């Protein structure tokens, strides 16, 4: 079988055109393998519809035929936040998936549940829980981005907001970066990817368990397709132009 050859042009953050060429394996070995290999990472999700501390997969969903299936460890939202802090302290940016269109402003680069006050304008109550929004299809993971920093309150040791890098270039947000509030994270962030070496042992144990709950025709089937292009664009550019922080 002839190996595919990549010859790709891309725009850097500084408006210059860059170029990288080689095979997919060369790309992986040069740009994607470091102390924390993607092959040794797994997904933490926060899906309050389903039981926590369980391993989930989606029937007939995968990236390569015959290879490892797509697996999710469902856990409490606080564990996703702890994973982010652990990775940032280790010098690793964080892949995460969210419903980016909810209470967000592309021009100013803000994601905050207090951004729009619909209740005052329309005299309504937006009372759906995160689980209810998933059940009704009102919310789902529509986009993936990178968290490159957090602001922690020194008195409570709690995260107040997150520094987010989008994949839309420097014209979106503040030179490509957004600020995400912790309240927004609670409601609209669904996934964080973490290397096994940085993850809590109890969650690694769940991930390595042979027991899996299969979700049939679930929303997670759709989000896997939606997120891949955007996050790989972001991560690829960061690797190539030396902005990996």
C-alpha positions as CSV (number, residue, x, y, z in Angstrom):
1,X,0.0,0.0,0.0
2,X,1.4,3.4,-1.0
3,X,1.7,5.8,2.0
4,X,-0.1,9.1,1.8
5,X,2.1,12.2,1.5
6,X,1.1,15.4,3.1
7,X,2.0,18.7,1.5
8,X,0.1,21.4,3.4
9,X,0.2,25.2,3.4
10,X,-1.1,27.1,6.5
11,X,-1.2,30.6,7.8
12,X,0.6,31.4,11.0
13,X,-0.7,33.8,13.7
14,X,1.7,36.4,12.3
15,X,0.0,36.4,8.8
16,X,2.8,34.6,7.1
17,X,2.3,31.5,5.0
18,X,4.1,28.3,6.3
19,X,4.5,24.9,4.8
20,X,5.0,21.4,6.1
21,X,5.4,18.2,4.1
22,X,5.9,14.6,4.8
23,X,4.0,11.4,5.6
24,X,1.4,11.1,8.4
25,X,3.8,9.0,10.4
26,X,6.5,11.6,10.0
27,X,4.1,14.2,11.2
28,X,3.1,12.2,14.2
29,X,6.7,11.4,15.2
30,X,7.9,15.0,14.7
31,X,5.1,17.0,16.0
32,X,2.7,14.9,18.1
33,X,5.0,12.6,20.2
34,X,6.5,14.0,23.4
35,X,6.5,13.1,27.1
36,X,2.7,12.8,26.9
37,X,1.8,10.9,23.8
38,X,-1.7,11.2,22.3
39,X,-1.8,7.4,22.1
40,X,-1.6,7.3,25.9
41,X,-4.4,9.8,26.5
42,X,-8.1,9.3,27.0
43,X,-11.4,11.3,27.3
44,X,-13.1,12.4,30.4
45,X,-16.6,13.5,29.8
46,X,-19.3,15.1,32.0
47,X,-22.7,13.7,30.9
48,X,-25.1,14.0,33.8
49,X,-27.7,11.8,32.0
50,X,-25.6,8.8,32.6
51,X,-23.9,7.2,35.6
52,X,-20.5,8.5,36.7
53,X,-17.3,6.4,37.1
54,X,-18.4,4.3,34.1
55,X,-16.8,3.7,30.8
56,X,-18.9,4.4,27.7
57,X,-18.6,3.8,24.0
58,X,-20.9,4.5,21.0
59,X,-22.0,1.6,18.8
60,X,-20.4,1.6,15.3
61,X,-18.3,4.7,16.0
62,X,-14.6,4.8,15.5
63,X,-11.7,6.4,13.6
64,X,-10.0,3.3,12.1
65,X,-11.5,-0.1,11.4
66,X,-10.2,-2.7,13.8
67,X,-8.3,-0.3,16.0
68,X,-9.2,0.9,19.5
69,X,-12.8,2.1,19.9
70,X,-13.8,5.6,21.0
71,X,-14.1,5.4,24.8
72,X,-15.3,8.0,27.3
73,X,-14.9,8.0,31.1
74,X,-18.0,9.8,32.5
75,X,-17.2,11.7,35.7
76,X,-18.1,14.7,37.8
77,X,-17.4,18.2,36.3
78,X,-14.9,19.0,39.1
79,X,-12.7,16.1,37.9
80,X,-12.5,17.8,34.5
81,X,-11.4,21.0,36.2
82,X,-8.7,19.2,38.2
83,X,-7.4,17.5,35.1
84,X,-7.0,20.9,33.4
85,X,-5.0,22.3,36.3
86,X,-2.8,19.2,36.4
87,X,-2.1,19.4,32.7
88,X,-1.3,23.1,32.7
89,X,1.1,22.7,35.6
90,X,2.8,20.0,33.6
91,X,3.2,22.4,30.7
92,X,0.5,20.9,28.5
93,X,-2.4,22.7,26.8
94,X,-5.7,21.0,27.1
95,X,-8.0,19.7,24.4
96,X,-11.6,20.2,25.4
97,X,-15.0,19.9,23.7
98,X,-18.0,22.2,24.3
99,X,-21.2,23.7,22.9
100,X,-19.5,26.9,21.7
101,X,-22.6,28.7,20.4
102,X,-24.2,29.1,23.8
103,X,-23.9,32.5,25.5
104,X,-20.7,33.4,23.6
105,X,-19.5,36.4,21.6
106,X,-17.1,35.9,18.8
107,X,-16.1,39.5,18.5
108,X,-15.1,40.1,22.1
109,X,-14.0,36.5,22.7
110,X,-16.3,35.9,25.7
111,X,-18.1,32.7,26.9
112,X,-20.2,33.5,30.0
113,X,-23.7,32.4,31.1
114,X,-24.3,36.0,32.2
115,X,-23.5,37.4,28.8
116,X,-27.1,37.7,27.7
117,X,-30.0,38.3,30.1
118,X,-32.9,36.6,28.2
119,X,-35.0,36.3,31.4
120,X,-35.2,40.1,31.8
121,X,-35.8,40.8,28.1
122,X,-38.5,38.1,27.5
123,X,-39.8,37.4,31.0
124,X,-38.9,33.7,30.8
125,X,-37.0,31.3,33.0
126,X,-34.3,29.2,31.4
127,X,-34.5,26.3,33.8
128,X,-33.3,23.3,31.8
129,X,-30.5,21.4,33.5
130,X,-27.4,20.3,31.6
131,X,-28.9,16.8,31.5
132,X,-32.2,18.1,30.2
133,X,-30.5,20.1,27.4
134,X,-28.7,16.9,26.3
135,X,-31.9,14.8,26.4
136,X,-33.8,17.3,24.3
137,X,-31.0,18.1,21.9
138,X,-30.9,21.7,22.9
139,X,-27.2,21.4,23.6
140,X,-24.5,19.1,22.5
141,X,-20.7,19.3,22.0
142,X,-20.3,21.2,18.7
143,X,-16.7,22.4,18.8
144,X,-13.2,21.6,20.2
145,X,-10.6,24.1,21.3
146,X,-7.5,24.4,23.6
147,X,-7.3,25.7,27.1
148,X,-3.9,27.3,27.7
149,X,-4.4,28.9,31.1
150,X,-6.6,29.4,34.1
151,X,-7.2,32.2,36.7
152,X,-7.5,30.7,40.2
153,X,-8.9,32.6,43.1
154,X,-6.0,32.5,45.8
155,X,-8.5,32.6,48.7
156,X,-10.7,29.7,47.6
157,X,-8.3,27.8,45.2
158,X,-11.2,27.6,42.7
159,X,-11.0,28.4,39.0
160,X,-12.6,31.7,38.1
161,X,-12.0,31.7,34.3
162,X,-10.1,30.0,31.5
163,X,-7.9,31.2,28.7
164,X,-9.1,29.5,25.5
165,X,-7.5,29.3,22.1
166,X,-9.9,28.9,19.2
167,X,-9.0,27.7,15.7
168,X,-10.6,30.6,13.8
169,X,-7.4,32.7,13.5
170,X,-6.5,36.1,15.1
171,X,-9.6,37.9,13.9
172,X,-11.9,36.0,16.4
173,X,-11.9,37.1,20.0
174,X,-8.7,38.8,21.3
175,X,-6.1,37.7,18.7
176,X,-7.7,34.3,18.5
177,X,-8.1,33.9,22.3
178,X,-11.3,33.8,24.4
179,X,-12.1,34.1,28.1
180,X,-14.5,31.4,29.4
181,X,-16.1,31.8,32.8
182,X,-16.3,28.9,35.3
183,X,-20.1,29.0,35.2
184,X,-20.0,28.6,31.4
185,X,-17.7,25.6,31.9
186,X,-20.1,23.9,34.3
187,X,-23.0,24.1,31.8
188,X,-21.5,23.8,28.3
189,X,-18.2,21.9,28.6
190,X,-18.5,18.2,27.9
191,X,-15.1,16.7,27.3
192,X,-11.4,17.0,28.4
193,X,-8.6,14.8,27.1
194,X,-5.8,13.9,29.6
195,X,-2.7,11.6,29.4
196,X,-3.0,8.5,31.6
197,X,0.2,9.5,33.5
198,X,-1.5,12.7,34.7
199,X,-5.0,11.4,35.4
200,X,-6.3,10.2,38.8
201,X,-5.6,6.5,39.3
202,X,-9.3,5.7,39.9
203,X,-10.3,7.2,36.5
204,X,-7.5,5.3,34.7
205,X,-8.8,2.2,36.3
206,X,-12.2,2.9,34.9
207,X,-10.7,3.5,31.4
208,X,-8.8,0.3,31.5
209,X,-11.8,-1.7,32.6
210,X,-13.2,-4.3,30.2
211,X,-16.7,-3.4,31.2
212,X,-18.2,-0.9,28.8
213,X,-21.7,0.6,28.4
214,X,-22.7,0.9,24.8
215,X,-24.7,4.0,23.8
216,X,-26.9,3.5,20.8
217,X,-27.6,6.4,18.4
218,X,-26.4,8.9,21.0
219,X,-25.4,12.5,20.7
220,X,-21.8,11.5,21.3
221,X,-21.8,9.8,17.8
222,X,-22.4,13.2,16.1
223,X,-19.9,15.2,18.2
224,X,-17.0,13.0,17.4
225,X,-17.3,14.0,13.8
226,X,-17.8,17.7,14.5
227,X,-14.9,18.3,16.8
228,X,-12.0,16.7,14.9
229,X,-11.3,19.2,12.2
230,X,-11.2,22.3,14.4
231,X,-9.0,20.9,17.1
232,X,-6.5,19.4,14.7
233,X,-6.3,22.7,12.9
234,X,-5.5,24.4,16.2
235,X,-3.0,21.8,17.5
236,X,-1.3,21.5,14.1
237,X,-0.6,25.2,13.8
238,X,0.6,25.4,17.4
239,X,3.1,22.6,16.8
240,X,4.4,23.8,13.5
241,X,4.9,27.5,14.4
242,X,6.4,26.7,17.8
243,X,3.6,28.1,19.9
244,X,3.1,25.0,22.0
245,X,3.0,26.2,25.6
